[in-house]
């Protein structure tokens, strides 16, 4: 921490045009940090995302006029302390080894690479419950993609009631209706679904006779496997079956986000042991991810021009971009407007450090690869930039 403080002050004082900041101790930093509510980083994220989704922003990407969102949860491993175990809960593996973990959930714009809402809760909180907690950030014209852990009657009903479209992958044994659809070998089918007999109706505004129309779509994978998707997009003329493979694949963007959060922003390398410190680190990392995405999105035209004269298309090096942001984020927050000089410096650094996009790469996933042995210390051929 002392090294970080020293490096930060050296950088910031070199940029300031007025009174320099005097050095302070690690202890003073820790004491002052306790006065910062984690919610401030959620507020900062909402400020920059709200300003991005303004009418007339030509950089906003959509799919058939939809803002394509995805929701997914992930386990976040925390330091092992009794306080954190009480706050977030613990998990045990097949050897009965106990670790402290929290469950995160994010509502993510997969085309514009922006987190619209994020939560960090007790590990025992269900993913569906956390997903519905994002409702306050749903808007007309959204299409939300979910993986296999989410489909239930109540979950779909909440989306229909709010006027929000969805696309959900379902397991082949999800229901008799799905099994019958697979046997029929049809490409798409609209069916009525009802609550299960054991469904609890207390406090619900529907009963066992209330049906929902859903559309089932069959997607054939190159491996020969099939996937079954369930969606509220019923009109096959406007939304032909052929678009759903590409549409569901967009969900991969949220997987990429979690990879960056854990392996590039190092969110699990927490800088404190209190619940407040954990939440500060997590929500701050989400804010940094959003800020990086905003800057990259604004470079869309510059990247297109650069790619006209190259054999391969190039994109911003995400790992390096977070490194360039590290001290400059503090400069952005410290300085008064206008901030064009700092943003211009960041944009130039991002454009100078790009990497080629290599299409059609397919690395086979080995789910149990590390189950019986220690993970390697170096996972990728890169060093941390932050």
HELIX and SHEET records of a PDB file:
HELIX    1   1 UNK A    2  UNK A   15  1                                  14    
HELIX    2   2 UNK A   26  UNK A   33  1                                   8    
HELIX    3   3 UNK A   39  UNK A   52  1                                  14    
HELIX    4   4 UNK A   82  UNK A   88  1                                   7    
HELIX    5   5 UNK A  127  UNK A  132  1                                   6    
HELIX    6   6 UNK A  133  UNK A  137  5                                   5    
HELIX    7   7 UNK A  153  UNK A  162  1                                  10    
HELIX    8   8 UNK A  176  UNK A  184  1                                   9    
HELIX    9   9 UNK A  241  UNK A  243  5                                   3    
HELIX   10  10 UNK A  244  UNK A  249  1                                   6    
HELIX   11  11 UNK A  252  UNK A  263  1                                  12    
HELIX   12  12 UNK A  275  UNK A  297  1                                  23    
HELIX   13  13 UNK A  300  UNK A  307  1                                   8    
HELIX   14  14 UNK A  318  UNK A  334  1                                  17    
HELIX   15  15 UNK A  340  UNK A  352  1                                  13    
SHEET    1   A 8 UNK A  90  UNK A  92  0                                        
SHEET    2   A 8 UNK A  98  UNK A 109 -1                                        
SHEET    3   A 8 UNK A  67  UNK A  77 -1                                        
SHEET    4   A 8 UNK A 142  UNK A 146  1                                        
SHEET    5   A 8 UNK A 165  UNK A 170  1                                        
SHEET    6   A 8 UNK A 226  UNK A 231 -1                                        
SHEET    7   A 8 UNK A 211  UNK A 220 -1                                        
SHEET    8   A 8 UNK A 188  UNK A 194 -1                                        
SHEET    1   B 3 UNK A  90  UNK A  92  0                                        
SHEET    2   B 3 UNK A  98  UNK A 109 -1                                        
SHEET    3   B 3 UNK A 114  UNK A 122 -1                                        
SHEET    1   C 2 UNK A 314  UNK A 316  0                                        
SHEET    2   C 2 UNK A 354  UNK A 356 -1                                        
END                                                                             
